[in-house]
Amino acid sequence: MELTTLTYLFVGATFALYIGIAIWARASTTSEFYVAGKGIHPVANGMATAADWMSAASFISMAGLIAFNGYGASVFLMGWTGGYVLLALLLAPYLRKFGKFTVPEFIGERYYSRTARIVAVICLILASITYVIGQMKGIGVAFSRFLETDYDTGLYIGMGIVFIYSVLGGMKGITYTQIAQYCVLIFAYTVPAIFISLNITGNPIPQLGILSTMADGNTYMMDKLNLVVSELGFNEYTTQVLGSKLNMFAYTLTLMIGTAGLPHVIIRFFTVPKVKDARATAGWALVFIAILYTTAPAVGSMARLNLMNTIQTGPVGEVTANIEYDKRPGWFKNWESTGLLKFEDKNGDGRIQYYNDKNKDFAAKAESFGWKGNEMVKVDRDIMVLANPEIANLPNWVIALVVAGGLAAALSTAAGLLLAIASSISHDLLKGIFKPQITEKQELMAGRIAMAGAIAMAGYFGLHPPDFAAGTVAIAFGLAASSIFPALMMGIFNKKVNRAGAVAGMITGISITMLYVFQHKGIMFIPGTSFLGDMSPNWFFGISPNAFGCVGALANFAVAIGVSKMTAPVPDHIQHLVEDIRIPAGSGGATDH
């Protein structure tokens, strides 16, 4: 069966499943809309949390970053995984025990301040909107290639699907939809990886295949990849770094505390009946997340090897060490038509040369062979996972499955982010501050209207992305790291931080992070490019804009604690509240809500 037909069948079937779940799980109360009635089983919630966590950035972009940045891209694996562990250990159980609906609600009550709640809402919306733009891009990229439609049309379709199951079901509908989406995305990610690992190494387990010898049994796969890339003037795959070691550390730390501060995952822990279920959810989610995250390095490295071998073949230095343009493989032609893969015949010989023309030694060597520069002028990193099955000549049904998985990943996280935005508007601003007298029915309607508005806003930015967020979602982690995470940590573990300190800290943290990003937006690291060797002299100790969130977080902590020492102390009842949150049930004074 043709690829287009199979793709329509796979994607259509999954969309029908999502819509069916939304109709079945329609929310009828605000509790169901915001936290699924607090009745989700920990195993099911763990699976939904994993789907919420593994966005298009994890499914589509992460392996592409690993493919082209090698060891340096391990910051994403370490940062996102470490952030989840941080969230599970230090935040989730305590926030669930507090028993509220949203992150801004916790901040507002803990810091006994409507102003703090409003500032938290603003920070949440800034981080979430920046993040959701990346999900919209993933939807548009997948549709534009495989459904043979333009980017805008694909985005409209995705918005429509999210609208149906998010507005109808709220958190209840999103939770059960995310369970289905996890099953789709993990199957779609691992099946091609098994095929490709088997083809390259003879080992069907990708996590072991990356450490195995090639199918011929003579060379280890990673040694072969190092040899191939270094012969073409690139750094060895296993020794690449993103800037300096300090920058890698800062980047990892920013991703860790940023992911721990992203509210769309935090609210997942509000959906279980008890505090102990929140802890169980964390454990199950880590298991489900690990399946994809341990597979990603194998997918990325094998994709890079396949790409090099299908474009640049034969010994370096020979005329045969490149491919004739007219004989380029079918997958190349398919992706070339999307504009995400581009070739320019710089020397007019009708062939494609692919090498690192920024390496002066190799560029001089290549010019002696008649090569006038790297002729692959664009290879969008986001295509690697989607193109990988085509590059490896896998069956069409596998390619169609990957498309459905990529869309599931983008839609699942988009829904969680949009719900976080909508609940902050309807519950925190409208119900919590401006119109506290509205009924539950009116609040539920306001929540649905806010969700529809959030989808429209996300769609607009997806069609017209602002410069600072067009290429990456990493900025979102920096914004969350510098604003929300410190406020939550101090709210739980430091009973002396008062409302003035919390507000000043959040404003300081997010302000300096945004200023730093905007000042350097023209040179920030964007998937599809590289800042290696282009370090700006104006960077703060060589820390890139996407890694700056940890610096903003330090400023947040410092300002919040300093201002708290110089202003009125925290009331006694708030200090007792903080102690009650941290003390286990049965130990005296604490209750298991």
HELIX and SHEET records of a PDB file:
HELIX    1   1 LEU A    3  TRP A   24  1                                  22    
HELIX    2   2 THR A   30  VAL A   35  1                                   6    
HELIX    3   3 ALA A   36  LYS A   38  5                                   3    
HELIX    4   4 PRO A   42  TRP A   53  1                                  12    
HELIX    5   5 ALA A   56  ALA A   56  1                                   1    
HELIX    6   6 ALA A   57  SER A   61  3                                   5    
HELIX    7   7 MET A   62  ASN A   69  1                                   8    
HELIX    8   8 GLY A   70  ALA A   73  5                                   4    
HELIX    9   9 SER A   74  LEU A   86  1                                  13    
HELIX   10  10 LEU A   87  LEU A   91  3                                   5    
HELIX   11  11 ALA A   92  PHE A   98  1                                   7    
HELIX   12  12 VAL A  103  ARG A  110  1                                   8    
HELIX   13  13 ARG A  114  PHE A  146  1                                  33    
HELIX   14  14 TYR A  151  THR A  201  1                                  51    
HELIX   15  15 PRO A  206  GLY A  209  1                                   4    
HELIX   16  16 MET A  221  GLU A  231  1                                  11    
HELIX   17  17 TYR A  237  THR A  239  5                                   3    
HELIX   18  18 LYS A  245  ALA A  260  1                                  16    
HELIX   19  19 PRO A  263  ILE A  266  1                                   4    
HELIX   20  20 ILE A  267  PHE A  270  5                                   4    
HELIX   21  21 VAL A  275  TYR A  293  1                                  19    
HELIX   22  22 ALA A  296  ILE A  311  1                                  16    
HELIX   23  23 TYR A  325  LYS A  327  5                                   3    
HELIX   24  24 GLY A  330  GLU A  336  1                                   7    
HELIX   25  25 LYS A  360  SER A  368  1                                   9    
HELIX   26  26 ARG A  381  ILE A  383  5                                   3    
HELIX   27  27 MET A  384  ILE A  391  1                                   8    
HELIX   28  28 ASN A  396  SER A  423  1                                  28    
HELIX   29  29 SER A  424  PHE A  434  3                                  11    
HELIX   30  30 GLU A  440  LEU A  463  1                                  24    
HELIX   31  31 ASP A  467  ALA A  469  5                                   3    
HELIX   32  32 ALA A  474  PHE A  493  1                                  20    
HELIX   33  33 ARG A  499  GLN A  519  1                                  21    
HELIX   34  34 PRO A  545  ALA A  547  5                                   3    
HELIX   35  35 GLY A  549  MET A  566  1                                  18    
HELIX   36  36 ASP A  572  ARG A  582  1                                  11    
SHEET    1   A 2 ILE A 323  GLU A 324  0                                        
SHEET    2   A 2 ARG A 351  ILE A 352 -1                                        
SHEET    1   B 2 LEU A 341  PHE A 343  0                                        
SHEET    2   B 2 MET A 376  VAL A 379 -1                                        
END                                                                             
